[in-house]
Amino acid sequence: MSRQFGDTSRLPRQPATSRLLSQPGASSGVPSQPAAALPDASGHFDRFGGRFVPEALYAALLQLEREFHSAMADPAFEAELGELLADYTGRPSPITEAKRFSHHAMRTPAGQLPIIVLKREDLNHTGSHKINNVIGQALLTRRMGKTRVIAETGAGQHGVATATAAALFGLDCTVYMGKIDTERQALNVARMRLLGAEVIAVESGTQTLKDAMNDAMRDWVASVDNTHYVIGSVAGPHPFPMMVREFQRVISTEARAQLLDRYGRLPDAVAACVGGGSNALGIFADFIPDADVALYGFEAGGEGIETERHAATISAGEIGVLHGMRTFVLQDEDGQTKASHSISAGLDYPGVGPEHSWLAEVGRAHYEPITDAEAMDAFQLLSRTEGIVPAIESAHALAGVLKLGPRLGTTESGEPPLILVNLSGRGDKDVNTAIAWFGLDTAGTSSESAPPGTGPESTGATPSGAGSKR
């Protein structure tokens, strides 16, 4: 079957509420079909996934799938990838217990505060988890004998990572980015251009991530012989959802060992933000078989899912076909993709990776929306309590974990619940958004008008009336 990448098709609706009620790690436990067996040979996670592409790309996808499986069975490829992740990107990334941040979390029914631990993907080279996948795909590009890479990007972090790898391997690079996103992520546009990439501002449609992906797909159709499309998320046609998950799996492999070493136990919950979903699947992957570990994905609730201004695809979408995959999509009654919204450019996408749709449908993972305001409150809170400025994408997960205590309860040993959250990126790129949201005064206070040691900055307190734009 062949469809254009931007098209969607309507399938029987499953009410969003039914996907939000079942709690992971409870009666649903581990899915009856083991995650290790998915996707199947045709690239499906049950009814999700697949390969809905124009004829011109079918052979390229088959070649990519063959090369990926061949590479992952090749000790030389594994060794080179491991060396690059260690010596170039800086792995393993550490874990950090967010002690002061945790004091703002909701307590368990027994009155305990959860232990919140951050997986520090923000400390990777280029500033996010995106580099893990890009290095793997760049090695595959060279292995396939191709000389050019293209990418789509929203927040710019995937574009920066792709431009970085292209510079490292001597590849030509073109990055597609919605015009609106180039304006709110101007710093990352400058970084990509400094690295030698061509950045194309997409002016069609909503001028955001969806439209950037549409144009990148069109480029790939026209240049497939010498070009590899480095998709940045667990989205798109098979084998991308599987391949990106496996390149991002290093996050959960490391975190699992780190938690066992430091705390002597697995987490009670693992949480991440979800747009397309690569950082979430990266930190979920090694915990999916553990029925006692709850998995939580926090989507972009924007101005509220009761409005049209959100990007909470699993919470409020329907099953359709988008960008070569069958998954949950924000679409209208005619099956046309709706415009999405998020203060976070990286979560502003009307679809989601098909494995997330499957995890939601079988009840293994729980997904819920976080509003722009909640995310920005958490953005500021982590900055002021831990001295870590997170990406706004990651702040959605931080806002979500503050609410989890009452659902997790106390462990059998009497210890407080342990929550692992993926801090998928750092917030340098989001400072201009924060300036506008909080109304920050970047001029500073005159030294003649404020005595030393006064003002909210000296105590770490939030000024009265400041904190969130409503």
C-alpha positions, 0 to 999 in steps of 0.5 A: 500500500502506498500513501503520501507521507502527509496524508492520514486515514480514519480508522475506528475510533477508540475513546481517549479516556479508555487510554488514560484510565488503565494504570501501568504495572497494575492488572495489565502488567506486561503485554501478552505479546512480549515487546522484544518480539515487536515490531513484527517482520512487516514493522507492526506493533500489533495494528500500529506502525507499518510502512506506508510510503511511495514506491520510490522509497520502498527499496531504500527502506528495505536497504536500510533495514538490511544494513541496520540488522547487519551492522548490529550483528557486526562487532566492528560496527558495535565497537566503533559506535561504542567508542564514539558514544564514550569518547565523542558524546560523553557516555555514560551520562550520569544520574542525579538525585534532585533532592531540593526539587523532590521537596515540591512533589506530592506526597504518598498516602503515607506522607513520604516524598518520592525520590526523584532521579534525573537521567542527565541526557542534557550533559551529552555533546550537543545538549540532548539525547538526540546525538545517540541516534544520530551517531548510529545513523551517520555510521549507517549512512557511511556503511550504505555508501551515501554522501548526504544526510537530511533531517527534520527538526522542531526544537533544533536539537536533532538538527544540531546533532545531525549537523554535528555528525555530518561535520564529523563524518564529512557528509553534506547536510540539509535540515528542514525546520518550520519557519515558526520554529526557526524564529523561536529556536534561532540559537540552534539555527545559528549552531547548525549553520556554523556546523556547515549545514543548510537550514531550510525554513519551511513556510507551508502549513503550520510552519512547524515540525509536521511540515518540516517532516513533510518537506524532508520526505519530499527531498528524500524521494527526489534524492534517495540514491545518495541521501539518507534521511536521519529521522530523529524520533521513533516515528515514520515508516519501518524500520525507523521506529525500531532503529531509533529505539535501539540506538536510544536504548543505551539510556535505559541500559545505563540507567537500570545499572546505575539505579541498581548500583546506587539504590539497590533496586529498580525504580517504581516509575520511569517518566519522560516527555513524549512528542514523537517519543524517542527519549521516552522509548530510550528510557522505557526500553529496558524496563518494559519487561518489568511489570512492577515498574510503571511507565509514564509519558507526558504529552504537550497539553498546550493550553488544555486538551479541551481546546484546539491548542495542544499536541496531546496525540495519545490523550486526544487523537484517533488512529490514522496514517501519518508520515508513513506509519499508522498511529494515533494522530490529531485529525479532523472528521475528514481525516485531515491532520489538525494543527498542533500547539505546544510552547515546546517546539520539540513536542509540537507534533500531531502524531506519535511513534507507533510503539507508544500507541501500542504501549498505551493501547495494551495498558503497559504505559500511561500517557497524560497531558501537561499544560504549557503553564505546568511545564514552565513552572517546572522549568523554573522550579528545577532551575532554582532548586537544582541549578539545572536549566532543562529543555522545555520538552523535559520540563513536561516530564518534570511537571508530571513526576511532581504529581506521581507520589499519591499513585505510587504509594510506599514500597514493600520495604517501607522506602519512599517510591523511586522515580526515574525521569529522563532529563532529555535536554538542556534549556539553553535553546529555550532562554528566549522563550523563558524571557518572554514567558516570565517577563524576565528583566535581562538588564539587571538591577542597578547597583545604586538602587539595590543594597547587596544581599537583597531581592529574591535572587539572594534567597532563591525565592520566587517573587510574589506575582511572578512565576507563571504566565497565565 
